[in-house]
Amino acid sequence: MSNDLHMWRKSSRSGQENACVEVAMTESTVAVRDSKNAAGPALAFTPAAFSTFVATVKAGQLDLS
């Protein structure tokens, strides 16, 4: 997923800080990148895999330490 061809978004709760993740979506891909390194790599998920990932994080099922 090209960094310049898609609309990258971050939470409005992030304010002006750059310590966030940004998300871009197409029909077949959800990409996630570090806002501090916009030119760096992005993780790519299918929409179903991204939904599962978010649900797992919200449920506290990952060790985030």
PQR file of N, CA, C, O and H, with PARSE charges and radii, in Angstrom:
ATOM      1  N   MET A   1       0.849  -1.168   0.000 -0.4000 1.5000
ATOM      2  CA  MET A   1       0.000   0.000   0.000 -0.0000 2.0000
ATOM      3  C   MET A   1       0.893   1.228   0.000  0.5500 1.7000
ATOM      4  O   MET A   1       1.684   1.427   0.922 -0.5500 1.4000
ATOM      5  N   SER A   2       0.774   2.022  -0.995 -0.4000 1.5000
ATOM      6  CA  SER A   2       1.600   3.221  -1.128 -0.0000 2.0000
ATOM      7  C   SER A   2       1.216   4.253  -0.073  0.5500 1.7000
ATOM      8  O   SER A   2       0.035   4.423   0.230 -0.5500 1.4000
ATOM      9  H   SER A   2       0.131   1.860  -1.744  0.4000 1.0000
ATOM     10  N   ASN A   3       2.202   4.935   0.481 -0.4000 1.5000
ATOM     11  CA  ASN A   3       1.934   5.954   1.487 -0.0000 2.0000
ATOM     12  C   ASN A   3       1.254   7.186   0.922  0.5500 1.7000
ATOM     13  O   ASN A   3       0.628   7.927   1.678 -0.5500 1.4000
ATOM     14  H   ASN A   3       3.161   4.796   0.235  0.4000 1.0000
ATOM     15  N   ASP A   4       1.350   7.434  -0.371 -0.4000 1.5000
ATOM     16  CA  ASP A   4       0.794   8.659  -0.923 -0.0000 2.0000
ATOM     17  C   ASP A   4      -0.517   8.456  -1.676  0.5500 1.7000
ATOM     18  O   ASP A   4      -1.139   9.440  -2.077 -0.5500 1.4000
ATOM     19  H   ASP A   4       1.859   6.831  -0.986  0.4000 1.0000
ATOM     20  N   LEU A   5      -0.955   7.222  -1.881 -0.4000 1.5000
ATOM     21  CA  LEU A   5      -2.151   6.985  -2.678 -0.0000 2.0000
ATOM     22  C   LEU A   5      -3.418   6.830  -1.846  0.5500 1.7000
ATOM     23  O   LEU A   5      -4.512   6.767  -2.408 -0.5500 1.4000
ATOM     24  H   LEU A   5      -0.449   6.424  -1.556  0.4000 1.0000
ATOM     25  N   HIS A   6      -3.301   6.768  -0.529 -0.4000 1.5000
ATOM     26  CA  HIS A   6      -4.455   6.517   0.310 -0.0000 2.0000
ATOM     27  C   HIS A   6      -4.559   7.561   1.410  0.5500 1.7000
ATOM     28  O   HIS A   6      -3.569   8.180   1.798 -0.5500 1.4000
ATOM     29  H   HIS A   6      -2.413   6.819  -0.073  0.4000 1.0000
ATOM     30  N   MET A   7      -5.759   7.742   1.895 -0.4000 1.5000
ATOM     31  CA  MET A   7      -6.008   8.706   2.961 -0.0000 2.0000
ATOM     32  C   MET A   7      -5.694   8.069   4.308  0.5500 1.7000
ATOM     33  O   MET A   7      -6.398   7.164   4.759 -0.5500 1.4000
ATOM     34  H   MET A   7      -6.564   7.239   1.579  0.4000 1.0000
ATOM     35  N   TRP A   8      -4.648   8.543   4.934 -0.4000 1.5000
ATOM     36  CA  TRP A   8      -4.265   8.058   6.257 -0.0000 2.0000
ATOM     37  C   TRP A   8      -5.014   8.871   7.298  0.5500 1.7000
ATOM     38  O   TRP A   8      -5.112  10.093   7.186 -0.5500 1.4000
ATOM     39  H   TRP A   8      -4.077   9.277   4.568  0.4000 1.0000
ATOM     40  N   ARG A   9      -5.553   8.184   8.326 -0.4000 1.5000
ATOM     41  CA  ARG A   9      -6.314   8.855   9.378 -0.0000 2.0000
ATOM     42  C   ARG A   9      -5.780   8.443  10.737  0.5500 1.7000
ATOM     43  O   ARG A   9      -5.256   7.343  10.911 -0.5500 1.4000
ATOM     44  H   ARG A   9      -5.474   7.191   8.416  0.4000 1.0000
ATOM     45  N   LYS A  10      -5.922   9.348  11.697 -0.4000 1.5000
ATOM     46  CA  LYS A  10      -5.644   8.987  13.076 -0.0000 2.0000
ATOM     47  C   LYS A  10      -6.795   9.511  13.925  0.5500 1.7000
ATOM     48  O   LYS A  10      -7.569  10.359  13.480 -0.5500 1.4000
ATOM     49  H   LYS A  10      -6.348  10.241  11.556  0.4000 1.0000
ATOM     50  N   SER A  11      -6.900   9.015  15.121 -0.4000 1.5000
ATOM     51  CA  SER A  11      -7.982   9.391  16.010 -0.0000 2.0000
ATOM     52  C   SER A  11      -7.984  10.887  16.276  0.5500 1.7000
ATOM     53  O   SER A  11      -6.929  11.504  16.423 -0.5500 1.4000
ATOM     54  H   SER A  11      -6.271   8.327  15.483  0.4000 1.0000
ATOM     55  N   SER A  12      -9.167  11.458  16.335 -0.4000 1.5000
ATOM     56  CA  SER A  12      -9.278  12.877  16.677 -0.0000 2.0000
ATOM     57  C   SER A  12      -8.838  13.119  18.116  0.5500 1.7000
ATOM     58  O   SER A  12      -8.532  14.254  18.481 -0.5500 1.4000
ATOM     59  H   SER A  12     -10.024  10.957  16.216  0.4000 1.0000
ATOM     60  N   ARG A  13      -8.801  12.083  18.932 -0.4000 1.5000
ATOM     61  CA  ARG A  13      -8.339  12.193  20.319 -0.0000 2.0000
ATOM     62  C   ARG A  13      -6.823  12.315  20.399  0.5500 1.7000
ATOM     63  O   ARG A  13      -6.277  12.587  21.469 -0.5500 1.4000
ATOM     64  H   ARG A  13      -9.049  11.161  18.635  0.4000 1.0000
ATOM     65  N   SER A  14      -6.147  12.118  19.285 -0.4000 1.5000
ATOM     66  CA  SER A  14      -4.688  12.189  19.268 -0.0000 2.0000
ATOM     67  C   SER A  14      -4.167  13.607  19.367  0.5500 1.7000
ATOM     68  O   SER A  14      -3.019  13.817  19.758 -0.5500 1.4000
ATOM     69  H   SER A  14      -6.591  11.898  18.417  0.4000 1.0000
ATOM     70  N   GLY A  15      -4.984  14.577  19.024 -0.4000 1.5000
ATOM     71  CA  GLY A  15      -4.536  15.966  19.041 -0.0000 2.0000
ATOM     72  C   GLY A  15      -3.422  16.181  18.032  0.5500 1.7000
ATOM     73  O   GLY A  15      -3.432  15.599  16.947 -0.5500 1.4000
ATOM     74  H   GLY A  15      -5.917  14.406  18.707  0.4000 1.0000
ATOM     75  N   GLN A  16      -2.473  17.012  18.390 -0.4000 1.5000
ATOM     76  CA  GLN A  16      -1.371  17.326  17.483 -0.0000 2.0000
ATOM     77  C   GLN A  16      -0.148  16.432  17.708  0.5500 1.7000
ATOM     78  O   GLN A  16       0.873  16.594  17.040 -0.5500 1.4000
ATOM     79  H   GLN A  16      -2.465  17.486  19.271  0.4000 1.0000
ATOM     80  N   GLU A  17      -0.252  15.512  18.629 -0.4000 1.5000
ATOM     81  CA  GLU A  17       0.869  14.623  18.933 -0.0000 2.0000
ATOM     82  C   GLU A  17       1.147  13.682  17.763  0.5500 1.7000
ATOM     83  O   GLU A  17       0.253  13.365  16.978 -0.5500 1.4000
ATOM     84  H   GLU A  17      -1.082  15.380  19.172  0.4000 1.0000
ATOM     85  N   ASN A  18       2.388  13.244  17.659 -0.4000 1.5000
ATOM     86  CA  ASN A  18       2.772  12.290  16.626 -0.0000 2.0000
ATOM     87  C   ASN A  18       3.142  10.943  17.219  0.5500 1.7000
ATOM     88  O   ASN A  18       3.936  10.209  16.633 -0.5500 1.4000
ATOM     89  H   ASN A  18       3.115  13.501  18.296  0.4000 1.0000
ATOM     90  N   ALA A  19       2.591  10.614  18.351 -0.4000 1.5000
ATOM     91  CA  ALA A  19       2.848   9.322  18.983 -0.0000 2.0000
ATOM     92  C   ALA A  19       1.599   8.458  18.809  0.5500 1.7000
ATOM     93  O   ALA A  19       1.024   7.982  19.788 -0.5500 1.4000
ATOM     94  H   ALA A  19       1.945  11.211  18.828  0.4000 1.0000
ATOM     95  N   CYS A  20       1.197   8.264  17.588 -0.4000 1.5000
ATOM     96  CA  CYS A  20      -0.069   7.603  17.295 -0.0000 2.0000
ATOM     97  C   CYS A  20       0.115   6.579  16.180  0.5500 1.7000
ATOM     98  O   CYS A  20       1.168   6.501  15.546 -0.5500 1.4000
ATOM     99  H   CYS A  20       1.664   8.650  16.793  0.4000 1.0000
ATOM    100  N   VAL A  21      -0.920   5.812  15.965 -0.4000 1.5000
ATOM    101  CA  VAL A  21      -0.972   4.988  14.772 -0.0000 2.0000
ATOM    102  C   VAL A  21      -1.946   5.645  13.808  0.5500 1.7000
ATOM    103  O   VAL A  21      -2.891   6.319  14.218 -0.5500 1.4000
ATOM    104  H   VAL A  21      -1.774   5.875  16.480  0.4000 1.0000
ATOM    105  N   GLU A  22      -1.703   5.440  12.531 -0.4000 1.5000
ATOM    106  CA  GLU A  22      -2.603   5.927  11.491 -0.0000 2.0000
ATOM    107  C   GLU A  22      -3.124   4.726  10.721  0.5500 1.7000
ATOM    108  O   GLU A  22      -2.443   3.708  10.598 -0.5500 1.4000
ATOM    109  H   GLU A  22      -0.936   4.893  12.197  0.4000 1.0000
ATOM    110  N   VAL A  23      -4.333   4.857  10.208 -0.4000 1.5000
ATOM    111  CA  VAL A  23      -4.987   3.767   9.498 -0.0000 2.0000
ATOM    112  C   VAL A  23      -5.436   4.261   8.128  0.5500 1.7000
ATOM    113  O   VAL A  23      -5.935   5.378   7.992 -0.5500 1.4000
ATOM    114  H   VAL A  23      -4.886   5.685  10.309  0.4000 1.0000
ATOM    115  N   ALA A  24      -5.253   3.417   7.115 -0.4000 1.5000
ATOM    116  CA  ALA A  24      -5.763   3.689   5.765 -0.0000 2.0000
ATOM    117  C   ALA A  24      -6.488   2.434   5.300  0.5500 1.7000
ATOM    118  O   ALA A  24      -6.049   1.316   5.569 -0.5500 1.4000
ATOM    119  H   ALA A  24      -4.848   2.509   7.225  0.4000 1.0000
ATOM    120  N   MET A  25      -7.598   2.628   4.601 -0.4000 1.5000
ATOM    121  CA  MET A  25      -8.397   1.472   4.182 -0.0000 2.0000
ATOM    122  C   MET A  25      -8.707   1.514   2.690  0.5500 1.7000
ATOM    123  O   MET A  25      -8.939   2.573   2.106 -0.5500 1.4000
ATOM    124  H   MET A  25      -7.955   3.536   4.382  0.4000 1.0000
ATOM    125  N   THR A  26      -8.702   0.334   2.104 -0.4000 1.5000
ATOM    126  CA  THR A  26      -9.232   0.117   0.765 -0.0000 2.0000
ATOM    127  C   THR A  26     -10.268  -0.992   0.919  0.5500 1.7000
ATOM    128  O   THR A  26     -10.535  -1.437   2.035 -0.5500 1.4000
ATOM    129  H   THR A  26      -8.514  -0.526   2.579  0.4000 1.0000
ATOM    130  N   GLU A  27     -10.844  -1.435  -0.170 -0.4000 1.5000
ATOM    131  CA  GLU A  27     -11.818  -2.528  -0.096 -0.0000 2.0000
ATOM    132  C   GLU A  27     -11.215  -3.808   0.459  0.5500 1.7000
ATOM    133  O   GLU A  27     -11.886  -4.557   1.169 -0.5500 1.4000
ATOM    134  H   GLU A  27     -10.628  -1.074  -1.077  0.4000 1.0000
ATOM    135  N   SER A  28      -9.962  -4.060   0.141 -0.4000 1.5000
ATOM    136  CA  SER A  28      -9.361  -5.336   0.497 -0.0000 2.0000
ATOM    137  C   SER A  28      -8.266  -5.271   1.550  0.5500 1.7000
ATOM    138  O   SER A  28      -7.757  -6.310   1.971 -0.5500 1.4000
ATOM    139  H   SER A  28      -9.417  -3.452  -0.436  0.4000 1.0000
ATOM    140  N   THR A  29      -7.893  -4.063   1.988 -0.4000 1.5000
ATOM    141  CA  THR A  29      -6.759  -3.934   2.905 -0.0000 2.0000
ATOM    142  C   THR A  29      -7.003  -2.838   3.933  0.5500 1.7000
ATOM    143  O   THR A  29      -7.549  -1.778   3.626 -0.5500 1.4000
ATOM    144  H   THR A  29      -8.307  -3.219   1.647  0.4000 1.0000
ATOM    145  N   VAL A  30      -6.582  -3.126   5.163 -0.4000 1.5000
ATOM    146  CA  VAL A  30      -6.501  -2.107   6.210 -0.0000 2.0000
ATOM    147  C   VAL A  30      -5.024  -2.007   6.556  0.5500 1.7000
ATOM    148  O   VAL A  30      -4.415  -2.991   6.974 -0.5500 1.4000
ATOM    149  H   VAL A  30      -6.139  -3.987   5.412  0.4000 1.0000
ATOM    150  N   ALA A  31      -4.449  -0.834   6.385 -0.4000 1.5000
ATOM    151  CA  ALA A  31      -3.028  -0.635   6.673 -0.0000 2.0000
ATOM    152  C   ALA A  31      -2.884   0.218   7.924  0.5500 1.7000
ATOM    153  O   ALA A  31      -3.673   1.131   8.168 -0.5500 1.4000
ATOM    154  H   ALA A  31      -4.944  -0.034   6.045  0.4000 1.0000
ATOM    155  N   VAL A  32      -1.858  -0.099   8.715 -0.4000 1.5000
ATOM    156  CA  VAL A  32      -1.586   0.616   9.955 -0.0000 2.0000
ATOM    157  C   VAL A  32      -0.116   1.008   9.952  0.5500 1.7000
ATOM    158  O   VAL A  32       0.752   0.194   9.636 -0.5500 1.4000
ATOM    159  H   VAL A  32      -1.217  -0.841   8.518  0.4000 1.0000
ATOM    160  N   ARG A  33       0.161   2.268  10.309 -0.4000 1.5000
ATOM    161  CA  ARG A  33       1.550   2.723  10.367 -0.0000 2.0000
ATOM    162  C   ARG A  33       1.751   3.620  11.585  0.5500 1.7000
ATOM    163  O   ARG A  33       0.787   4.072  12.203 -0.5500 1.4000
ATOM    164  H   ARG A  33      -0.544   2.929  10.567  0.4000 1.0000
ATOM    165  N   ASP A  34       2.995   3.866  11.915 -0.4000 1.5000
ATOM    166  CA  ASP A  34       3.388   4.748  13.009 -0.0000 2.0000
ATOM    167  C   ASP A  34       3.398   6.182  12.486  0.5500 1.7000
ATOM    168  O   ASP A  34       4.063   6.474  11.492 -0.5500 1.4000
ATOM    169  H   ASP A  34       3.778   3.499  11.413  0.4000 1.0000
ATOM    170  N   SER A  35       2.677   7.067  13.139 -0.4000 1.5000
ATOM    171  CA  SER A  35       2.605   8.449  12.655 -0.0000 2.0000
ATOM    172  C   SER A  35       3.951   9.171  12.740  0.5500 1.7000
ATOM    173  O   SER A  35       4.169  10.154  12.032 -0.5500 1.4000
ATOM    174  H   SER A  35       2.137   6.830  13.947  0.4000 1.0000
ATOM    175  N   LYS A  36       4.851   8.695  13.598 -0.4000 1.5000
ATOM    176  CA  LYS A  36       6.174   9.326  13.695 -0.0000 2.0000
ATOM    177  C   LYS A  36       7.055   8.993  12.497  0.5500 1.7000
ATOM    178  O   LYS A  36       8.061   9.662  12.259 -0.5500 1.4000
ATOM    179  H   LYS A  36       4.674   7.897  14.173  0.4000 1.0000
ATOM    180  N   ASN A  37       6.679   7.960  11.740 -0.4000 1.5000
ATOM    181  CA  ASN A  37       7.488   7.513  10.613 -0.0000 2.0000
ATOM    182  C   ASN A  37       6.577   7.246   9.417  0.5500 1.7000
ATOM    183  O   ASN A  37       6.425   6.107   8.977 -0.5500 1.4000
ATOM    184  H   ASN A  37       5.862   7.417  11.933  0.4000 1.0000
ATOM    185  N   ALA A  38       5.983   8.302   8.907 -0.4000 1.5000
ATOM    186  CA  ALA A  38       5.005   8.173   7.824 -0.0000 2.0000
ATOM    187  C   ALA A  38       5.594   7.550   6.563  0.5500 1.7000
ATOM    188  O   ALA A  38       4.865   6.936   5.785 -0.5500 1.4000
ATOM    189  H   ALA A  38       6.106   9.228   9.264  0.4000 1.0000
ATOM    190  N   ALA A  39       6.881   7.695   6.350 -0.4000 1.5000
ATOM    191  CA  ALA A  39       7.515   7.100   5.169 -0.0000 2.0000
ATOM    192  C   ALA A  39       7.954   5.662   5.413  0.5500 1.7000
ATOM    193  O   ALA A  39       8.420   4.983   4.498 -0.5500 1.4000
ATOM    194  H   ALA A  39       7.474   8.194   6.982  0.4000 1.0000
ATOM    195  N   GLY A  40       7.805   5.207   6.638 -0.4000 1.5000
ATOM    196  CA  GLY A  40       8.237   3.856   6.990 -0.0000 2.0000
ATOM    197  C   GLY A  40       7.231   2.798   6.578  0.5500 1.7000
ATOM    198  O   GLY A  40       6.274   3.084   5.859 -0.5500 1.4000
ATOM    199  H   GLY A  40       7.427   5.758   7.382  0.4000 1.0000
ATOM    200  N   PRO A  41       7.452   1.575   7.036 -0.5600 1.5000
ATOM    201  CA  PRO A  41       6.589   0.468   6.643  0.2800 2.0000
ATOM    202  C   PRO A  41       5.216   0.548   7.305  0.5500 1.7000
ATOM    203  O   PRO A  41       5.032   1.222   8.318 -0.5500 1.4000
ATOM    204  N   ALA A  42       4.271  -0.150   6.712 -0.4000 1.5000
ATOM    205  CA  ALA A  42       2.921  -0.262   7.262 -0.0000 2.0000
ATOM    206  C   ALA A  42       2.570  -1.740   7.371  0.5500 1.7000
ATOM    207  O   ALA A  42       2.986  -2.555   6.547 -0.5500 1.4000
ATOM    208  H   ALA A  42       4.421  -0.698   5.889  0.4000 1.0000
ATOM    209  N   LEU A  43       1.803  -2.067   8.395 -0.4000 1.5000
ATOM    210  CA  LEU A  43       1.263  -3.416   8.520 -0.0000 2.0000
ATOM    211  C   LEU A  43      -0.009  -3.479   7.696  0.5500 1.7000
ATOM    212  O   LEU A  43      -0.819  -2.552   7.741 -0.5500 1.4000
ATOM    213  H   LEU A  43       1.466  -1.405   9.064  0.4000 1.0000
ATOM    214  N   ALA A  44      -0.200  -4.548   6.947 -0.4000 1.5000
ATOM    215  CA  ALA A  44      -1.397  -4.700   6.113 -0.0000 2.0000
ATOM    216  C   ALA A  44      -2.217  -5.881   6.613  0.5500 1.7000
ATOM    217  O   ALA A  44      -1.686  -6.971   6.823 -0.5500 1.4000
ATOM    218  H   ALA A  44       0.458  -5.300   6.911  0.4000 1.0000
ATOM    219  N   PHE A  45      -3.495  -5.662   6.798 -0.4000 1.5000
ATOM    220  CA  PHE A  45      -4.439  -6.668   7.266 -0.0000 2.0000
ATOM    221  C   PHE A  45      -5.584  -6.787   6.266  0.5500 1.7000
ATOM    222  O   PHE A  45      -5.890  -5.830   5.555 -0.5500 1.4000
ATOM    223  H   PHE A  45      -3.927  -4.776   6.627  0.4000 1.0000
ATOM    224  N   THR A  46      -6.213  -7.947   6.208 -0.4000 1.5000
ATOM    225  CA  THR A  46      -7.512  -8.013   5.550 -0.0000 2.0000
ATOM    226  C   THR A  46      -8.492  -7.349   6.514  0.5500 1.7000
ATOM    227  O   THR A  46      -8.209  -7.271   7.709 -0.5500 1.4000
ATOM    228  H   THR A  46      -5.965  -8.725   6.785  0.4000 1.0000
ATOM    229  N   PRO A  47      -9.633  -6.869   6.029 -0.5600 1.5000
ATOM    230  CA  PRO A  47     -10.601  -6.271   6.953  0.2800 2.0000
ATOM    231  C   PRO A  47     -11.012  -7.227   8.081  0.5500 1.7000
ATOM    232  O   PRO A  47     -11.165  -6.800   9.225 -0.5500 1.4000
ATOM    233  N   ALA A  48     -11.190  -8.504   7.769 -0.4000 1.5000
ATOM    234  CA  ALA A  48     -11.573  -9.474   8.800 -0.0000 2.0000
ATOM    235  C   ALA A  48     -10.473  -9.648   9.839  0.5500 1.7000
ATOM    236  O   ALA A  48     -10.755  -9.701  11.036 -0.5500 1.4000
ATOM    237  H   ALA A  48     -11.066  -8.851   6.840  0.4000 1.0000
ATOM    238  N   ALA A  49      -9.228  -9.735   9.395 -0.4000 1.5000
ATOM    239  CA  ALA A  49      -8.110  -9.894  10.326 -0.0000 2.0000
ATOM    240  C   ALA A  49      -7.960  -8.646  11.197  0.5500 1.7000
ATOM    241  O   ALA A  49      -7.650  -8.760  12.382 -0.5500 1.4000
ATOM    242  H   ALA A  49      -8.999  -9.692   8.423  0.4000 1.0000
ATOM    243  N   PHE A  50      -8.173  -7.468  10.631 -0.4000 1.5000
ATOM    244  CA  PHE A  50      -8.064  -6.240  11.411 -0.0000 2.0000
ATOM    245  C   PHE A  50      -9.159  -6.185  12.472  0.5500 1.7000
ATOM    246  O   PHE A  50      -8.898  -5.796  13.610 -0.5500 1.4000
ATOM    247  H   PHE A  50      -8.425  -7.376   9.667  0.4000 1.0000
ATOM    248  N   SER A  51     -10.373  -6.567  12.111 -0.4000 1.5000
ATOM    249  CA  SER A  51     -11.473  -6.602  13.085 -0.0000 2.0000
ATOM    250  C   SER A  51     -11.156  -7.538  14.240  0.5500 1.7000
ATOM    251  O   SER A  51     -11.420  -7.218  15.400 -0.5500 1.4000
ATOM    252  H   SER A  51     -10.585  -6.883  11.186  0.4000 1.0000
ATOM    253  N   THR A  52     -10.591  -8.690  13.920 -0.4000 1.5000
ATOM    254  CA  THR A  52     -10.201  -9.647  14.959 -0.0000 2.0000
ATOM    255  C   THR A  52      -9.101  -9.065  15.834  0.5500 1.7000
ATOM    256  O   THR A  52      -9.153  -9.199  17.057 -0.5500 1.4000
ATOM    257  H   THR A  52     -10.377  -8.949  12.979  0.4000 1.0000
ATOM    258  N   PHE A  53      -8.114  -8.426  15.237 -0.4000 1.5000
ATOM    259  CA  PHE A  53      -7.025  -7.797  15.976 -0.0000 2.0000
ATOM    260  C   PHE A  53      -7.562  -6.744  16.942  0.5500 1.7000
ATOM    261  O   PHE A  53      -7.188  -6.742  18.115 -0.5500 1.4000
ATOM    262  H   PHE A  53      -8.072  -8.317  14.244  0.4000 1.0000
ATOM    263  N   VAL A  54      -8.428  -5.856  16.473 -0.4000 1.5000
ATOM    264  CA  VAL A  54      -8.979  -4.800  17.318 -0.0000 2.0000
ATOM    265  C   VAL A  54      -9.797  -5.405  18.464  0.5500 1.7000
ATOM    266  O   VAL A  54      -9.677  -4.961  19.606 -0.5500 1.4000
ATOM    267  H   VAL A  54      -8.731  -5.858  15.520  0.4000 1.0000
ATOM    268  N   ALA A  55     -10.614  -6.399  18.173 -0.4000 1.5000
ATOM    269  CA  ALA A  55     -11.412  -7.042  19.221 -0.0000 2.0000
ATOM    270  C   ALA A  55     -10.522  -7.700  20.269  0.5500 1.7000
ATOM    271  O   ALA A  55     -10.829  -7.657  21.461 -0.5500 1.4000
ATOM    272  H   ALA A  55     -10.711  -6.759  17.246  0.4000 1.0000
ATOM    273  N   THR A  56      -9.424  -8.307  19.832 -0.4000 1.5000
ATOM    274  CA  THR A  56      -8.488  -8.955  20.750 -0.0000 2.0000
ATOM    275  C   THR A  56      -7.813  -7.927  21.652  0.5500 1.7000
ATOM    276  O   THR A  56      -7.648  -8.166  22.849 -0.5500 1.4000
ATOM    277  H   THR A  56      -9.175  -8.342  18.865  0.4000 1.0000
ATOM    278  N   VAL A  57      -7.421  -6.787  21.088 -0.4000 1.5000
ATOM    279  CA  VAL A  57      -6.805  -5.720  21.882 -0.0000 2.0000
ATOM    280  C   VAL A  57      -7.812  -5.175  22.892  0.5500 1.7000
ATOM    281  O   VAL A  57      -7.486  -5.020  24.069 -0.5500 1.4000
ATOM    282  H   VAL A  57      -7.555  -6.593  20.116  0.4000 1.0000
ATOM    283  N   LYS A  58      -9.030  -4.885  22.441 -0.4000 1.5000
ATOM    284  CA  LYS A  58     -10.050  -4.335  23.335 -0.0000 2.0000
ATOM    285  C   LYS A  58     -10.384  -5.294  24.470  0.5500 1.7000
ATOM    286  O   LYS A  58     -10.699  -4.860  25.578 -0.5500 1.4000
ATOM    287  H   LYS A  58      -9.295  -5.011  21.485  0.4000 1.0000
ATOM    288  N   ALA A  59     -10.318  -6.588  24.202 -0.4000 1.5000
ATOM    289  CA  ALA A  59     -10.625  -7.599  25.221 -0.0000 2.0000
ATOM    290  C   ALA A  59      -9.464  -7.816  26.190  0.5500 1.7000
ATOM    291  O   ALA A  59      -9.593  -8.562  27.160 -0.5500 1.4000
ATOM    292  H   ALA A  59     -10.062  -6.941  23.302  0.4000 1.0000
ATOM    293  N   GLY A  60      -8.334  -7.166  25.928 -0.4000 1.5000
ATOM    294  CA  GLY A  60      -7.187  -7.302  26.812 -0.0000 2.0000
ATOM    295  C   GLY A  60      -6.496  -8.647  26.703  0.5500 1.7000
ATOM    296  O   GLY A  60      -5.870  -9.103  27.660 -0.5500 1.4000
ATOM    297  H   GLY A  60      -8.229  -6.560  25.140  0.4000 1.0000
ATOM    298  N   GLN A  61      -6.601  -9.279  25.561 -0.4000 1.5000
ATOM    299  CA  GLN A  61      -6.044 -10.619  25.378 -0.0000 2.0000
ATOM    300  C   GLN A  61      -4.608 -10.625  24.871  0.5500 1.7000
ATOM    301  O   GLN A  61      -4.051 -11.694  24.621 -0.5500 1.4000
ATOM    302  H   GLN A  61      -7.110  -8.909  24.784  0.4000 1.0000
ATOM    303  N   LEU A  62      -4.003  -9.461  24.714 -0.4000 1.5000
ATOM    304  CA  LEU A  62      -2.612  -9.381  24.260 -0.0000 2.0000
ATOM    305  C   LEU A  62      -1.745  -8.799  25.362  0.5500 1.7000
ATOM    306  O   LEU A  62      -2.187  -7.932  26.116 -0.5500 1.4000
ATOM    307  H   LEU A  62      -4.456  -8.593  24.917  0.4000 1.0000
ATOM    308  N   ASP A  63      -0.537  -9.264  25.452 -0.4000 1.5000
ATOM    309  CA  ASP A  63       0.424  -8.691  26.383 -0.0000 2.0000
ATOM    310  C   ASP A  63       1.047  -7.480  25.692  0.5500 1.7000
ATOM    311  O   ASP A  63       1.883  -7.635  24.801 -0.5500 1.4000
ATOM    312  H   ASP A  63      -0.178  -9.968  24.839  0.4000 1.0000
ATOM    313  N   LEU A  64       0.649  -6.291  26.094 -0.4000 1.5000
ATOM    314  CA  LEU A  64       1.107  -5.069  25.447 -0.0000 2.0000
ATOM    315  C   LEU A  64       2.312  -4.445  26.145  0.5500 1.7000
ATOM    316  O   LEU A  64       2.669  -3.301  25.865 -0.5500 1.4000
ATOM    317  H   LEU A  64      -0.030  -6.166  26.818  0.4000 1.0000
ATOM    318  N   SER A  65       2.929  -5.179  27.038 -0.4000 1.5000
ATOM    319  CA  SER A  65       4.088  -4.627  27.755 -0.0000 2.0000
ATOM    320  C   SER A  65       5.358  -4.802  26.960  0.5500 1.7000
ATOM    321  O   SER A  65       6.429  -4.396  27.411 -0.5500 1.4000
ATOM    322  H   SER A  65       2.640  -6.108  27.266  0.4000 1.0000
TER
END
